Amino acid sequence: MKHILLLVLLLGVTLPATAAESFHALAMNGQPKYGPDFTHFDYAFPDAPKGGTVRLAAIGTFDSFNPFIVKGNSADGLGLLFDTLTEQSLDEPFTEYGLLADRIELAPDRSFMTFHLREEARFHDGSPVTAADVAFTFRTLVELGNPHYAQYYADVERIDVVDAQTVTFVFKPNSSQELPLILGQLPVLSEASWQGRDFSASGLDVPMGSGPYRIGEFKAGQRLTFVRDPGYWGRDLPVNRGRHNFDTIIYDYYRDLTVTLEAFKAGEYDFRQEYNSKQWATGYTGPAVNAGMIRTESVPHKLSQGMQAFVFNTRRAIFADPLVRQALNFAFDFEWSNKNLFYGQYARSTSFFSNSDMASSGPPSEEERAILEPLGLPAEVSMQEISLPVTDGSGNIRENLRAAADLLRRAGWSVEGGKLVKDGQPFVFEMLLVQPDFERVVLPFQRNLARLGITMSVRMVDTSQYLERLRGFDFDMIVSSFPQSLSPGNEQRSFWHSASADMPGSRNYCGIKNPAIDTLVDLVIAAPDRDALILRCKALDRALLWGWYVIPHWHSTYWRVAFWDKFGRPEKLADYGLDFQSWWIDTDKEREMAGKRKGVGLK
């Protein structure tokens, strides 16, 4: 068989019924940017120096080194331990190149795919990475891992070990078009290292990986060190050249976000992404900033921003009625918040696929109506554009509250003695938070709800309790996000499908059980080409928006990063990911920094 060292998943094009052909890369759409002989990604500097220590901050605590299960609080950075079958390029929307696998075969009828593992691939104990390890990993994650793995890999009928270096996945009919790329993201675990151990139990046993770093010293819940493996088997592969440059990566754990920022400015760690607009606008002050030792940058990107929102748990009777959920949308004043809390840094999210071509806008097109009308959804979903409530930003939202009150009356609620009641029961619920800085967003919302007669209490819990309550859907309302790639697929089942609504640990926080949305999710996953994917995502977007399952928040089209000026980095940065692993320690800058720190009284 002639090996064709290029894969173009020209979705919707029927390929000849011949034997599977061999490729070096998987591209969801169009052609891969890099050919079979590429030497490195453009956003990596191939001759980047190795060495040095970088310190990072993590929030909360950790008690587990197993990131693949529901139990426990897994530590940050564990992806550094585990190589995957392929590596995603961050300057293409969705393309993957061989990592553990050096070539990939895909059947023309998409009924199966085969990964050929590199013979030189090794786990940290020197044992080879084999096809049996791939099969063990797949089956273990599906049977014992976080429930989202079973959903993610639902279109795989079986896995066959052909020989020591060859493993084949056989697909169910009409499987997701992105399934080959999803399988490429599979982290491979050592079967031998898990013999006699309970995979479903959390704990701090150091796992066996094959990646560029190993776990070094750690103190449970407080500090974790990763040490670069100088003998890492894949260090010279094109997907790794110029990356994984730090000798040591240290994560220090903090419980409070405000303390975390102050620790950064004091030089306790080196790099941070800022997610708080107020801190970005006002918090980066002090001697180190004034002396130019700390740099702040807004780095533009092209990533889909999905949806961040206040999320209703529709399993609660109080939020079962969409009229009630719509009414509460009128009590959130985004425009005032953006002006007074966020310094005008955000755009309102009006789609579950924000900042992408999959976001719905305007009235439904004829093609969208053809998808939506047979599903039995309310007529407005297929006929009208949805409009989120807006204000003038002054804080006076009398008209919006009047509209909210009307919707609540239609839902059977009335005001008695200043309290909203129905069947003698007051409208009372709890907002569950884990991030203290969100209180400033929640409290104005709370005041607006009080004007409607609604009592919303705010409860702040620690990370462990928060995660446990999320896993069991034990909350009324939370702040959460639903991130979206540029090629949505199987993860939509975990977000919106009825099958995940009662599955502990799923991301269906809303508790959606809607056959029409199930159908739309299945259509997205089975989209035969890019045009169909865009169309079906827009239809799903409209159904979700008209369900009023969330109160949408906001998004940004750039990353906010702050760092001590000790780093070198490539001239070209990636469009679809902030690849900090392609940065390195500049020893000249580090020496200069040491002198400056003493000059401003920092150790």
C-alpha positions in Angstrom: 0.0 0.0 0.0 1.4 3.4 -1.0 1.6 5.6 2.0 0.1 9.0 1.5 1.7 11.2 4.1 -1.2 13.7 4.3 -4.7 13.5 5.7 -7.4 15.8 4.5 -10.8 15.1 6.1 -12.8 16.6 3.2 -16.0 16.0 5.1 -18.9 15.1 2.9 -16.7 13.8 0.1 -17.1 10.0 -0.6 -13.7 8.4 -0.9 -13.0 5.3 -3.0 -13.7 2.0 -1.3 -10.0 1.0 -1.0 -7.9 -0.1 1.9 -7.1 2.5 4.6 -4.3 4.9 3.7 -1.6 6.2 6.0 -1.3 9.8 7.1 0.9 12.0 9.3 -1.8 14.4 10.4 -5.5 14.7 11.0 -7.2 17.9 9.9 -10.9 18.5 10.6 -11.2 20.8 7.6 -9.0 21.6 4.7 -5.4 20.6 4.6 -2.9 20.4 7.5 -0.6 23.4 7.6 2.5 21.4 8.2 3.7 18.7 5.8 5.2 15.3 6.7 8.7 16.7 6.9 8.0 19.7 9.2 10.6 20.3 11.9 8.7 22.4 14.5 5.5 24.4 15.0 5.8 28.0 13.9 4.9 29.2 17.4 7.9 27.4 18.9 11.6 28.4 18.7 13.4 25.1 17.9 16.6 26.2 19.5 15.0 27.5 22.8 17.4 26.9 25.7 16.5 24.4 28.4 16.8 25.1 32.1 15.6 27.2 35.0 12.7 27.1 37.3 9.2 28.6 36.8 6.8 29.1 39.6 3.0 29.1 39.1 0.0 29.5 41.3 -2.9 27.1 41.7 -6.2 27.8 43.5 -7.7 25.6 46.2 -6.0 22.3 47.1 -5.2 18.8 45.8 -5.4 15.3 47.2 -5.1 13.2 44.0 -2.7 12.5 41.1 -5.5 10.8 39.1 -7.1 13.4 36.9 -9.3 10.9 35.1 -11.8 10.1 37.7 -14.6 11.9 39.6 -13.2 11.4 43.1 -10.8 13.7 44.7 -9.3 17.1 43.8 -6.7 16.4 41.2 -3.6 18.5 41.1 -2.9 21.1 38.4 -0.4 20.3 35.6 -0.9 16.6 35.5 -1.1 16.7 31.7 2.6 17.1 31.7 3.0 13.5 32.7 1.0 11.8 30.0 1.7 11.8 26.3 -1.3 11.4 23.9 -1.5 9.6 20.6 -1.4 12.9 18.7 -0.6 16.6 19.5 -2.9 19.4 18.5 -1.5 22.3 16.6 -2.3 25.7 18.2 -2.1 27.7 15.0 -4.8 25.8 13.2 -8.5 25.5 14.2 -8.4 21.7 14.7 -5.4 19.7 13.3 -3.4 17.0 15.1 0.1 15.6 14.3 1.6 12.3 15.5 3.1 12.1 19.0 3.0 8.5 20.4 1.7 7.5 17.0 3.9 8.1 14.0 1.3 7.3 11.4 -2.5 7.0 11.3 -4.7 5.1 9.0 -8.3 6.0 8.3 -10.7 3.8 6.3 -12.3 5.6 3.4 -15.7 4.8 4.6 -14.7 6.0 8.1 -15.6 2.6 9.6 -12.3 2.3 11.5 -8.9 3.9 12.1 -5.5 2.5 13.1 -2.7 4.1 15.1 0.9 2.9 14.5 2.9 3.6 17.7 6.5 4.7 17.6 8.8 1.9 18.6 10.9 4.4 20.6 8.0 5.6 22.8 8.7 4.8 26.4 7.1 5.2 29.8 9.2 6.8 32.6 10.4 3.4 33.8 11.9 2.6 30.4 9.2 0.2 29.4 7.7 0.5 25.8 4.4 2.1 25.1 2.4 -0.6 23.4 -1.0 -1.1 21.7 -2.1 -3.1 24.7 -1.5 0.0 26.9 -3.7 2.0 24.5 -6.5 -0.6 24.7 -6.2 -0.7 28.5 -6.4 3.1 28.8 -9.4 3.3 26.5 -11.4 0.6 28.3 -10.4 1.8 31.8 -11.5 5.4 31.1 -14.8 4.3 29.6 -15.6 1.8 32.5 -14.0 3.5 35.5 -13.1 7.1 34.5 -15.1 10.3 34.7 -18.5 9.6 33.1 -17.7 12.1 30.3 -15.3 9.6 28.8 -18.0 7.1 28.1 -20.0 9.8 26.3 -16.9 11.2 24.5 -16.1 7.8 23.1 -19.7 6.6 22.6 -19.3 6.0 18.9 -16.4 3.5 19.3 -17.8 0.0 18.8 -14.6 -1.8 19.8 -10.8 -1.6 20.0 -8.5 -4.3 18.6 -4.9 -4.8 19.4 -3.3 -5.9 16.1 0.3 -6.2 17.3 2.6 -4.6 19.8 2.7 -1.3 17.9 -0.7 -1.3 16.2 -4.1 -0.6 17.6 -7.4 -0.3 15.6 -10.6 1.5 16.7 -13.8 0.3 15.0 -16.6 2.8 14.8 -20.3 2.6 15.0 -22.3 3.5 11.8 -22.7 7.3 11.3 -20.1 8.1 13.9 -19.0 11.7 14.7 -16.8 13.2 12.0 -14.4 14.4 14.6 -14.1 11.0 16.3 -10.6 10.3 14.7 -9.3 13.5 16.2 -10.9 12.8 19.6 -9.2 9.5 19.8 -5.9 11.2 18.9 -6.3 13.1 22.2 -6.3 9.9 24.2 -3.7 10.0 27.0 -2.0 6.6 27.2 -1.5 5.0 30.6 0.8 2.1 31.6 -1.3 -1.1 32.1 1.5 -2.7 34.1 1.7 0.1 36.6 -2.0 -0.2 37.4 -2.0 -3.9 38.1 -3.3 -4.6 41.6 -4.4 -1.0 42.1 -7.9 0.5 42.1 -8.2 3.0 39.3 -11.4 4.5 40.7 -9.7 5.5 44.0 -8.1 8.9 44.4 -4.8 9.3 46.1 -1.3 10.5 45.8 0.5 7.5 44.4 2.7 8.9 41.6 1.4 7.7 38.3 3.5 6.2 35.5 3.5 8.5 32.4 5.4 8.9 29.2 5.4 12.7 29.0 8.1 15.4 29.2 7.8 15.8 33.0 7.8 13.7 36.1 6.5 14.5 39.6 9.2 15.6 42.0 8.7 16.8 45.5 5.3 17.7 46.8 3.3 18.6 49.9 -0.3 17.5 49.7 -2.6 20.4 49.1 0.2 23.0 49.2 2.9 22.5 46.6 3.7 20.3 43.7 6.9 20.1 41.6 7.3 18.8 38.1 10.8 17.9 36.9 11.7 17.8 33.2 12.9 14.4 32.1 16.2 15.0 30.3 15.9 11.5 28.8 12.3 12.1 27.6 11.9 9.8 24.6 9.9 12.4 22.5 12.0 15.5 23.1 13.2 15.8 19.5 9.9 15.1 17.7 8.7 18.0 15.6 5.6 18.6 17.8 7.9 19.0 20.8 10.9 20.8 19.4 11.4 24.2 21.2 8.8 23.3 23.8 8.9 21.9 27.4 11.9 24.1 28.2 11.7 24.6 31.9 13.8 22.2 34.1 11.4 22.6 37.0 7.8 23.8 37.2 6.4 24.5 40.7 2.8 24.9 41.6 2.1 26.7 44.9 -1.5 26.5 46.1 -3.4 29.5 47.4 -6.9 29.7 48.9 -7.7 33.3 48.2 -7.5 35.1 44.8 -6.7 38.5 46.3 -3.8 36.9 48.2 -2.7 35.2 45.0 -2.3 38.6 43.1 -0.3 40.1 46.0 1.9 37.1 46.1 2.6 37.5 42.4 3.5 41.2 42.8 5.8 40.2 45.7 7.7 37.8 43.4 6.4 34.5 44.9 5.6 33.2 41.4 6.4 34.2 37.8 3.4 34.0 35.4 -0.3 34.4 35.6 -3.4 34.8 33.5 -5.7 37.4 34.8 -9.5 36.6 34.7 -10.7 39.5 36.9 -11.2 42.7 35.0 -11.0 44.9 38.1 -7.7 43.4 39.1 -6.5 43.9 35.5 -7.5 47.5 35.4 -6.4 48.5 38.9 -4.4 45.7 40.6 -1.1 45.7 38.8 0.6 48.4 40.7 3.5 48.6 43.1 7.4 48.7 43.0 7.9 45.7 40.7 5.4 47.0 38.1 6.8 50.6 38.3 10.3 49.3 37.8 9.3 47.4 34.7 10.1 44.0 36.3 6.4 42.9 35.8 5.0 43.1 32.3 1.3 43.0 31.5 0.0 42.2 28.0 -3.3 41.6 26.2 -2.7 38.8 23.7 -5.4 38.5 21.0 -6.7 35.1 20.0 -9.3 33.5 17.7 -10.8 30.9 20.1 -14.5 30.3 20.3 -15.6 31.6 23.7 -18.6 29.4 24.4 -20.8 30.5 27.3 -20.2 31.7 30.8 -23.3 32.3 32.8 -25.4 32.1 35.9 -26.7 28.5 35.5 -30.2 27.4 36.6 -30.5 23.9 38.0 -33.8 23.0 36.3 -34.0 19.9 38.5 -35.2 22.3 41.2 -39.0 22.9 40.9 -38.5 26.6 41.4 -36.6 26.8 38.1 -38.6 24.2 36.1 -40.7 26.8 34.3 -38.9 28.6 31.4 -41.0 31.7 32.1 -39.4 32.0 35.5 -35.9 31.5 34.0 -36.6 34.2 31.4 -37.9 36.6 34.1 -34.7 36.3 36.1 -32.7 37.2 33.0 -34.3 40.7 33.2 -32.8 41.1 36.7 -29.2 40.9 35.6 -27.9 44.3 34.4 -24.9 43.4 32.3 -24.4 46.9 30.9 -24.1 48.4 34.4 -21.8 45.6 35.5 -19.5 46.1 32.5 -19.3 49.8 33.0 -18.9 49.8 36.8 -17.2 46.5 37.6 -15.4 45.4 34.4 -14.1 48.8 33.1 -15.8 48.1 29.8 -13.5 45.2 29.0 -16.1 42.7 27.9 -18.7 41.9 25.2 -22.0 40.4 26.2 -22.3 36.7 25.3 -25.4 36.2 23.2 -24.6 32.7 22.1 -23.4 29.3 23.4 -20.8 29.5 20.6 -19.6 33.1 21.1 -16.8 34.5 19.0 -17.3 31.9 16.3 -19.1 31.3 13.0 -21.3 28.8 14.8 -23.1 31.5 16.8 -26.7 32.2 15.8 -27.7 35.7 14.9 -30.7 37.5 13.4 -33.9 35.6 12.4 -33.5 31.9 11.7 -32.5 31.1 8.1 -34.6 28.8 5.9 -32.1 26.1 6.4 -32.2 26.5 10.2 -36.0 26.4 10.2 -35.9 23.2 8.2 -34.0 21.6 11.1 -35.9 23.2 14.0 -39.6 23.1 12.8 -40.0 19.2 12.9 -38.7 19.0 16.5 -41.8 20.2 18.3 -40.0 23.2 19.9 -42.0 26.4 20.7 -42.8 28.3 17.5 -40.6 31.2 18.4 -37.4 29.1 18.3 -37.7 28.6 14.5 -39.3 31.9 13.7 -37.7 34.7 15.8 -34.4 36.0 16.9 -33.9 35.9 20.6 -33.0 39.2 22.3 -31.4 39.3 25.7 -32.6 42.1 28.0 -30.5 45.2 27.8 -30.2 48.4 29.9 -28.7 51.8 29.5 -26.1 51.1 32.1 -27.4 53.7 34.5 -28.5 51.1 37.1 -32.1 52.1 36.6 -33.8 48.9 35.4 -37.4 49.7 36.3 -38.7 48.7 32.9 -36.8 45.4 32.9 -38.1 44.5 36.4 -41.6 45.3 35.2 -41.2 42.9 32.3 -39.8 40.3 34.8 -42.7 40.7 37.1 -45.2 40.2 34.3 -43.5 36.9 33.3 -43.5 35.8 36.9 -47.3 36.5 37.1 -47.8 34.5 34.0 -45.9 31.6 35.7 -48.3 31.8 38.7 -46.3 33.8 41.2 -47.6 36.8 43.1 -46.3 39.3 45.6 -47.6 39.1 49.1 -46.2 41.3 51.8 -43.3 42.2 49.6 -42.4 38.6 49.0 -42.9 36.6 45.8 -44.9 33.5 46.6 -46.7 30.6 44.8 -48.9 28.1 46.5 -47.9 29.6 49.8 -44.2 29.1 49.2 -41.8 32.0 48.9 -39.3 32.3 46.0 -36.1 31.6 47.8 -32.9 30.0 46.4 -29.1 29.9 46.9 -26.3 31.0 44.7 -23.4 28.7 45.3 -19.9 30.2 44.7 -16.3 29.1 45.0 -14.6 32.3 43.8 -14.9 35.2 46.3 -14.3 37.8 43.5 -17.7 36.9 42.0 -19.5 38.3 45.0 -19.2 41.8 43.5 -21.1 40.6 40.4 -23.7 38.6 42.4 -24.6 41.2 45.0 -26.1 43.8 42.5 -28.1 40.9 40.9 -29.2 39.9 44.4 -30.5 43.5 45.0 -32.4 43.5 41.7 -34.0 40.2 42.6 -35.1 41.5 46.0 -37.0 44.2 44.2 -39.1 41.4 42.6 -39.7 39.8 46.0 -37.1 37.1 45.4 -34.7 36.1 48.2 -31.3 34.9 46.9 -28.8 33.8 49.5 -25.1 33.6 48.5 -23.0 30.8 49.9 -19.3 30.6 49.5 -17.7 27.1 49.9 -14.2 25.7 49.5 -13.1 23.9 46.3 -13.6 20.4 47.7 -17.2 21.0 48.8 -18.0 22.9 45.6 -16.8 20.1 43.4 -18.7 17.5 45.4 -21.9 19.5 45.2 -21.5 20.0 41.4 -20.9 16.2 40.9 -24.2 15.5 42.7 -26.1 18.5 41.2 -26.6 19.7 44.7 -27.2 23.4 44.0 -29.8 25.9 42.9 -27.7 28.3 40.8 -24.0 28.4 40.1 -21.6 30.4 38.0 -20.2 28.1 35.3 -18.9 28.0 31.7 -19.4 25.7 28.7 -16.3 26.0 26.7 -16.5 25.3 22.9 -13.9 24.3 20.4 -13.9 25.4 16.8 -15.2 21.9 16.0 -18.0 21.0 18.5 -18.8 17.3 18.8 -19.1 14.6 21.4 -18.7 16.9 24.4 -22.1 18.4 23.6 -23.6 15.2 25.0 -22.2 15.9 28.4 -23.4 19.5 28.3 -27.0 19.2 27.1 -28.1 15.6 26.4 -30.8 13.9 28.5 -28.5 10.9 28.9 -26.2 13.0 31.0 -28.8 14.9 33.1 -28.8 12.3 35.9 -25.2 11.1 35.4 -23.0 12.3 38.4 -20.0 14.2 37.3 -21.4 15.2 33.9 -21.4 18.8 32.7 -25.2 18.9 32.2 -25.5 21.3 35.2 -28.7 22.7 33.8 -30.4 19.3 34.1 -31.7 19.5 30.5 -34.0 16.7 29.4 -35.4 17.7 26.1 -35.8 15.2 23.2 -35.5 18.1 20.6 -32.2 19.2 22.1 -31.1 15.5 22.2 -31.8 15.3 18.4 -29.9 18.6 17.8 -26.9 17.3 19.7 -26.9 14.1 17.7 -27.1 16.1 14.5 -24.1 18.3 15.5 -22.0 15.2 16.3 -22.9 13.5 13.0 -22.4 16.7 10.8 -20.9 15.4 7.5 -19.1 18.6 6.7 -18.2 22.1 8.0 -21.2 23.8 6.5 -23.5 21.3 8.0 -21.7 21.6 11.4 -22.1 25.4 11.4 -25.8 25.2 10.5 -26.6 22.6 13.1 -24.7 24.4 15.8 -26.7 27.5 15.0 -29.9 25.5 15.4 -28.8 24.0 18.7 -27.7 27.5 19.9 -31.2 28.8 19.2 -32.9 25.9 21.1 -30.7 26.4 24.1 -31.1 30.2 24.1 -34.9 30.0 23.9 -34.8 27.5 26.7 -33.5 30.2 29.0 -31.4 27.6 30.8 -28.8 30.3 31.8 -28.3 34.0 32.4 -25.5 34.8 29.9 -22.4 36.7 31.1 -19.6 38.0 28.9 -16.5 37.1 27.0 -13.2 38.5 25.8 -11.3 38.1 22.6 -7.8 38.3 24.2 -5.9 36.7 27.0 -4.7 39.0 29.8 -1.2 37.8 30.9 1.2 39.2 33.5 4.7 37.9 34.0 8.0 38.7 35.6 10.3 39.8 32.8 12.7 36.8 32.9 11.3 34.9 29.9 12.1 34.5 26.3 9.4 33.5 23.9 8.9 32.9 20.2 8.3 35.9 17.9 5.1 34.3 16.6 2.4 33.4 19.1 -0.3 30.8 18.4 -3.9 32.0 17.5 -5.7 29.2 19.3 -3.8 28.6 22.5 -1.5 30.3 24.9 1.4 27.9 24.7 3.4 28.8 27.8 5.3 25.5 27.2 7.0 27.3 24.3 8.5 30.0 26.5 11.9 29.7 28.2 14.0 31.3 30.9 16.3 34.0 29.5 19.3 33.8 31.8 20.5 37.3 31.0 17.1 38.7 31.9 17.0 36.6 35.0 20.4 37.9 36.2 19.3 41.4 35.5 16.0 40.8 37.4 17.9 39.6 40.5 19.7 42.9 40.7 16.5 44.9 40.2 14.6 42.9 42.9 17.2 43.8 45.5 16.9 47.4 44.4 13.2 47.5 45.3 13.6 45.4 48.5 12.3 42.1 47.1 14.1 38.8 47.9 
